[in-house]
Amino acid sequence: MPETPIILALSEPIDVQAASPEDDFNQSEKEVREVQIIFDAVPPKDLWEQGIVVTGALFSAHTGHHRRRVLMEVNDWEPVKEKAEVLLHDQR
């Protein structure tokens, strides 16, 4: 079955630092411009249209299902209360 990944395009590139240099699973990345977003339960469509704020854990791609170098597993999301800049929070 075809997959449609959710890709967040960042307005400015970011550098992502692995939690530990000995971590064989997650890698540090420089100049990341896009992050694939992974939801357990996708927010309702009306929230997508108004915008949402997501928080979660960043991790490195490691399967063929991962379409970007860096992914975020969303732990929580809420509607945007007002227009604001997009912020990424790494909650490792």
C-alpha positions in Angstrom: 0.0 0.0 0.0 1.4 3.4 -0.9 2.5 5.6 2.0 2.1 9.4 2.2 4.7 10.7 4.7 4.1 14.0 6.5 7.1 16.3 5.9 7.7 19.5 7.9 9.7 22.0 5.8 11.7 24.2 8.2 12.0 27.9 7.5 15.7 27.8 8.6 18.0 24.7 8.6 18.8 23.1 12.0 21.6 21.0 13.3 20.6 17.9 15.3 23.0 16.5 17.9 22.8 12.9 18.9 22.3 12.4 22.7 25.5 10.4 22.9 28.5 10.0 20.5 28.4 6.3 21.3 24.8 6.0 20.0 25.0 3.7 17.0 21.3 4.2 16.2 21.0 8.0 16.1 23.4 10.2 14.2 24.1 14.0 14.4 23.0 15.8 11.3 23.8 19.3 10.0 21.7 21.6 7.9 18.5 19.7 8.2 15.8 21.4 6.2 13.0 18.8 6.4 11.8 16.5 9.2 9.4 13.6 8.7 6.6 13.7 11.3 5.3 10.4 12.7 2.0 10.3 14.5 0.4 7.4 16.4 -3.0 9.1 15.8 -3.3 11.7 13.1 -5.0 15.0 14.3 -8.4 15.8 12.7 -8.4 17.5 9.4 -9.8 20.8 10.7 -6.8 21.1 13.0 -4.5 20.6 10.0 -6.2 23.6 8.3 -5.8 25.9 11.3 -2.3 24.6 12.2 -0.9 22.5 15.0 2.1 22.6 17.4 3.9 19.3 17.8 6.3 18.1 20.5 8.2 14.9 20.4 11.5 13.0 20.1 13.8 13.4 17.1 15.5 10.3 15.7 17.6 9.2 12.7 16.1 7.4 9.7 16.7 3.6 9.8 14.2 1.9 7.5 12.9 2.3 4.0 9.7 3.8 5.4 11.7 6.8 6.6 11.9 9.4 3.8 14.1 12.1 5.5 17.3 11.9 7.5 15.6 13.1 10.7 12.2 12.2 12.0 10.1 13.3 14.9 7.8 10.8 16.8 5.1 13.1 18.1 4.3 12.8 21.8 1.8 15.6 21.9 0.0 18.1 19.7 -2.4 21.0 20.1 -4.0 23.6 17.9 -2.1 26.8 17.1 -3.5 29.5 19.4 -2.2 32.3 17.2 0.2 32.7 14.3 3.7 32.2 15.5 7.0 30.8 14.2 7.4 27.1 14.1 9.6 25.7 16.9 11.0 22.2 17.2 11.6 20.8 20.6 13.7 17.7 21.1 12.4 15.9 24.2 14.9 13.1 24.5 
